[in-house]
Amino acid sequence: MSVNWLWSEKCGEATMHDIRDDKDFVVTLYKGNAYLIMLNEWTKDGQEMYSMYSFWADKDHMNSMLGLDKKNAGSNSYNTDYVRMTKIRLNKKKNPYTKQIVDALIKAFDKITIEIYEEE
């Protein structure tokens, strides 16, 4: 399965903390044909650029990446010695999996700020 999205499917953003550099960076969240798609977006020489940061194909993949399944228990890809998700903002109007994502994040993190908003 290739990951596809439309730029109009932006559904939030997540703040990540790079522990090595002690700096925050933001990844943009999209819905697309997955549970959640995370992109690095920036401008270089006046041109908009992006790279895939991560994605969750479905609920099982999300749980695996967050270390919530038996096979990967405790191995949270977003809470490591190098990087930590500190905040997430989700537009519940744009992502039908908001409740499932929030439930998983609450289980996966001892400390995270979760903001839910609604706009077209």
KATAMO-V759629 format. One record per pair of residues at least 12 apart in sequence whose C-alpha atoms are under 7 Angstrom apart, sorted by sequence separation. I is the first residue (numbers start at 0). J is the second residue. D is the distance in whole Angstrom. If there is no record, write none. Layout:
<<I:J:D> <I:J:D>>
This chain:
<<13:25:6> <14:26:6> <26:38:5> <27:39:6> <38:50:6> <39:51:6> <64:76:6> <65:77:7> <12:25:7> <13:26:5> <26:39:5> <38:51:5> <39:52:6> <12:26:6> <13:27:7> <37:51:6> <38:52:5> <12:27:4> <37:52:5> <38:53:7> <11:27:6> <12:28:5> <37:53:5> <11:28:5> <36:53:6> <37:54:6> <10:28:5> <11:29:7> <36:54:4> <9:28:6> <10:29:5> <35:54:6> <36:55:6> <9:29:4> <10:30:6> <35:55:5> <8:29:5> <9:30:7> <34:55:5> <8:30:6> <33:55:6> <34:56:5> <8:31:6> <33:56:5> <34:57:5> <33:57:6> <34:58:7> <91:115:7> <4:29:7> <86:111:6> <87:112:6> <88:113:6> <89:114:6> <90:115:6> <91:116:6> <92:117:5> <4:30:7> <5:31:6> <85:111:5> <86:112:4> <87:113:5> <88:114:5> <89:115:5> <90:116:5> <91:117:6> <92:118:6> <4:31:4> <85:112:6> <86:113:6> <87:114:6> <88:115:6> <89:116:6> <90:117:5> <92:119:7> <3:31:5> <4:32:6> <90:118:7> <3:32:6> <2:32:6> <2:33:7> <67:107:7> <62:103:7> <65:107:6> <19:81:6> <34:96:7> <18:81:5> <17:81:6> <18:82:6> <30:94:6> <17:82:5> <16:82:5> <17:83:7> <15:82:7> <16:83:5> <15:83:6> <16:84:6> <15:84:4> <16:85:7> <14:84:6> <15:85:6> <13:84:7> <14:85:6> <14:86:5> <13:86:6> <14:87:6> <13:87:4> <12:87:6> <13:88:6> <12:88:5> <11:88:5> <12:89:7> <11:89:5> <10:89:6> <11:90:6> <10:90:5> <10:93:5> <10:94:6> <8:93:7>>
